[in-house]
Amino acid sequence: MSEIRSVQNYKDFLKDNRELLHKNAVRIEDLSPDDDWILDEEWDRIYEQEFLNI
């Protein structure tokens, strides 16, 4: 894989690897409530900052 150097490179990467990304994605609903990723408070802060504009 070549190095991503611009937004367009990133968009091309996503377009070229869409199926692979979807195949490896995990829905949060499928994770157990005590999963380390869910319990990480950093994601709560990111959610608040990005989606709630706090």
FINUTI-886858 format. One line per 5 residues: number of its first residue (from 1); their letters; for each residue x, y, z of C-alpha. Coordinates in pm, 1 decimal, decimal comma, always signed. Each point is the difference from the previous one (the first is absolute). Example, Ala and Ser with C-alpha at 12.3 -4.5 7.8 and 13.67 -1.06 7.14 Angstrom:
REM FINUTI-886858
1) AS) +1230,0:-450,0:+780,0 | +137,0:+344,0:-66,0 $
//
This chain:
REM FINUTI-886858
1) MSEIR) +0,0:+0,0:+0,0 | +131,7:+341,2:-88,3 | +33,3:+277,5:+253,6 | -298,5:+233,0:+36,0 | +114,5:+357,1:-59,7 $
6) SVQNY) -321,3:+189,1:-70,4 | -373,0:-5,9:+54,0 | -43,9:-126,7:-354,2 | +242,9:-286,7:+70,4 | -210,8:-88,2:+303,3 $
11) KDFLK) -324,9:+14,9:-198,2 | +153,5:-224,9:-265,6 | +117,0:-242,5:+269,7 | -349,6:-17,4:+148,9 | -155,8:-49,2:-343,2 $
16) DNREL) +248,5:-272,8:-96,6 | -33,1:-184,6:+332,0 | -369,4:+48,1:+76,6 | -90,0:-370,2:+4,3 | +298,5:-92,1:+216,4 $
21) LHKNA) -80,6:+279,0:+246,5 | -363,5:-108,6:+25,2 | +102,9:-363,3:+41,6 | +227,3:+85,8:+293,7 | -220,1:+261,9:+164,3 $
26) VRIED) -164,9:-86,3:+331,0 | -338,7:+138,7:+96,3 | +2,4:+136,9:+353,2 | -327,8:-183,3:+61,8 | +187,7:-327,4:-54,0 $
31) LSPDD) +255,4:+72,0:+275,1 | -53,9:-109,9:+357,6 | -78,1:+277,7:+250,7 | +327,5:-65,4:+183,2 | +218,5:+19,9:-311,1 $
36) DWILD) +313,4:+212,2:+58,1 | -70,8:+209,1:-308,8 | -348,0:+93,5:+126,4 | +126,7:+75,3:+350,0 | +268,3:+239,8:-129,5 $
41) EEWDR) -116,3:+347,7:+106,1 | +194,2:+169,0:-278,7 | -272,4:-100,2:-247,4 | -261,1:+174,1:+217,1 | +204,2:+320,1:-11,7 $
46) IYEQE) +39,0:-25,5:-378,3 | -373,6:-58,0:-39,6 | -82,3:+299,6:+217,6 | +245,3:+222,1:-184,0 | -92,9:-103,8:-352,8 $
51) FLNI) -370,7:-72,3:+18,4 | -134,6:+193,1:+294,6 | +221,3:+307,3:-51,4 | +71,8:+31,5:+371,6 $
//
